[in-house]
């Protein structure tokens, strides 16, 4: 999920309120929140669109710390102790810890190329993952029944998250969480946030859930089979197998229940769908396809939406609030997404991720196929091209905000305005065609 730890969190905060559907590049990264405890799932970066081709700029890569690591550690030790960490716990956890340059490098990488959403989904819902998930649904059937009863979160979604976050525990990250977070607190772009996570990590160790050498995770500090960051662990990890420790690293039972606890807190509605694919009628106003435009399913039906086969939308969901998602713009498939989609976004604020979870959870029982055609011939804009697009939009009085390469709410609105003045479908989706058009004098 994350390729860039401080940027991700920063991005998340900026976009959380205004734009649920962040489909491009940097913002595509799973994000962990600061204000509300959420988690980083850096391992998903392996399958996330924007991390496919990370190309850190080594030329700009040099540390210029204001103090030595030892000086920082001494200062931070005082903070940790005043936050209630015992000195013996701190000293043991920090024994031999040095900054990890691979973490600094990952923190500063700015991926130039992003993977198209259809490629992301192809790997998210791979046949291998589906088969393994089906086997685990059977293997853990009794546990999942208990978890469903306790937390009211559907088992298919839990197993889908498990598969997406860590390939069912297979890839949890192999880096020392203390060392990674210490590096980021010392020399990262969001030191305050990293320090909060580091203190939370020390609290976990002090609580006795795990020892420091076994506390492994991603470079950004996302831990275990659920890829919780430490603060999310402290608020939501549970000991469901009853051995006295919240072990999201080694206990699938604890990991599944912790995921359920988090999704429950995020507003999961048991038995309700995440959403479903729809078909739009000719002449549909694509400007309505925006996370901020929520209508009941009944209202969407009145606007001409049908299921892909042309039949009426599900009668059971008519009163639910839904937004229309066009992950690849008007040329690709369309989806109505409901409350459970929003709950998944709280796990990881990426609409591609949420779509992947939704479709994967259905695929376990044979569903989850997308009938609409993805525009597989289209190439997503690179980061440089997104920045150029934003710059050109703003130069034409379509205010795209800061040219940061992130297609958030402002940029999307600017794209829609430009599309409307060109007489194009106003889907707010950044394309090569639009960039070409704006490059013309
Ligand atoms: Ca346990």
Boltz pocket constraint, residues with backbone or C-beta under 6 A from the ligand:
constraints:
  - pocket:
      binder: B
      contacts: [[A, 238], [A, 239], [A, 240], [A, 241], [A, 242], [A, 243], [A, 244], [A, 245], [A, 246], [A, 247], [A, 251], [A, 254]]
      max_distance: 6.0
